[in-house]
């Protein structure tokens, strides 16, 4: 009996020691398909008071770029801290390559590292690729292994009427969803229902309850919202916000000179109530944009409830909040509706980091998704620091309070192409072995919409940017 009590006291002491050494809680909020098109990014037409509220207490990054413009691969880079290390890291099946065997020597992912540091780790919604962190197909088939092995103490993703994760992700009202074999696939749906009658409202309520449970522990909690991913579904009151708003269509309506244009297959496979030509007419573009904005406003309302709960519980005093978009999304830019290009709009997304006691800042430094992992390690002063592989990113802490200028470039990937962005240029090139070819170069000082390829007359710029790629050894064979 004394032996058991002694062991219990040792474990309790270890737990308290870890709690003392780890500096902050972390609330990590992921939003799918979120553009840099919020009030706080200078777009007054969109109704995002809670994104703007969080921005006003955060370091807001103006030039954050993801590693891959697709959900699974972008999140894999975030959660492993790695630029793509092989071709499997470039698609939505990236998480299939993580080992389910626990290692005493190192952590495979960001939440596992925090868990090894004594944090209680919790996930709700879409944080890795699948909507509940489980390895299932869209149809619900599969073994349901954890996408992030050994990472989470708690997984409280609610399913409601949709019964499984992907059903929630592609949800319509009343338990219908894109993969239910009914053939019902509207692109837009705005029923007269309450927030919690759709999955993101349910995720929000689960998060509020989880914060209550975790308030007296050191925690790392991840909350992933599904919208504004297709189909565009939200309670009608959010679509009504835009009934009388005059929205403009995308500035760059031409395909431009890029070879990376695509036909927006995902977008056009959804049904609409009226026949829509390709490219969309101006009226149909505005309709699509209002539908997208409605979904963003729906998520904004859920974000507001979470921020209010943090303040109510006093957790705003000791919790870092990270808000991250997994990639951008074209709203008719280049006549594209979706992501899946190595161009600016698909690769750029919002990033806020709110630190208790730190003043609001705006940073125009170039940062990458892989920088988030080492930044949180630094900010939280975590006890456990052993990662399976060397992290690809750089901590952003030296940039806070203008103490450092940041890096000079961001590197991203799509299929067999690599894209590098510095303050002025974006270069896109194909790679075979170590040979570069098929260059596209865009000058953002004169061509922010990336419509004119100046590669044929810019040899020196191309040599400089490909030298960085070689130096960083970032290409995938």
Secondary structure, DSSP 4 states (H G I P E B T S, - for coil): -HHHHHHHHHHHHHHHHHHHHS--EEEEEEETT--S-SGGGT-TTS--HHHHHHHTTSEEEEEEE-SBSSHHHHHHHHHHT----SGGGGSTTGGGGS--S--SS-BSSHHHHHHHTT-EEEEEESSSSSTTSB---TTS-S---BSSTT--SEE----GGG-SHHHHHTB-GGG-BTTSSS---BSEE--S--GGGSHHHHHHHHHHHHHHHHTTS-EEEEEEE-TTSSSEE--HHHHHTTTT--PPPPS--S-TT-S-----HHHHTSB-SS---SSPPHHHHHHHHHHHHHHHHHHHHHHHHHHHHHHHTTGGGTEEEEEEESS--EESGGG-EE--SSSHHHHB--EEEE-TTPPPEEEEEEEETTHHHHHHHHHHT-S---BSS--SS--SGGGGGG----BS-EEEEETTEEEEE-SSEEEEEEEETTEEEEEEEEETTT-TT--S--GGG-HHHHHHHHHHHHHHT----
